[in-house]
Amino acid sequence: MILGLFCTAGLLLIVSVSGCSQGRVPPPGLPRLYQCIITVTQGGEPLAGAMIILHSQDTPLNWTVNGKTDEKGEAIIFTDGYFRGAPAGEYKVTVDKLESVTPPTPDVLPTNPLELERLYNRLEAETKEYRYVEPTYVRVDSTPLSITVDARRTTASFDVGKPYRELAQ
């Protein structure tokens, strides 16, 4: 009986795992995608946690094309948030890294709903958001970064200048 339960559990695990491996069906009109990896450094050091966005310069796209850098500064580019790769074309590249700093929450929270709401409103008002990339690289109209994605595996490396930290507007 116990062996039967293990066999049933194993079968359910195999079915659920194999179901997960089936990818999402591409939506109609999604163009062919090509592998694209972008490495970003700041002052020569890998920039982790930065959002990379590719802005088409050829034709307007109905798809977002972006990625986020890992601890090595590498971002694998995805289209529409799920499909690995980018459509072929010319792109301007923007890089941004934001971090929110929230004041510490008290160890003991108020039990009165009105006081609790005041606390959360105060914490929200005192939360500061910092930008870690110079604004030049954040805006598509000023970024000097660009890339051409084609049928080959596209890789690019960019340095976004000296270390930077400023309150975000």
Secondary structure, 3 states (H helix, E strand, C coil): CHHHHHHHHHHHHHHHHHHHHCCCCCCCCCCCEECEEEEEEECCEECCCCEEEEEECCCCCCCCEEEECCCCCEEECEECCCEECEECEEEEEEEECEEEECCCCCCCCCCCHHHHHHHHHHHHHHCEEEECCCHHHCCCCCCCCEEEECCCCEEEEEECCCCCCEECC
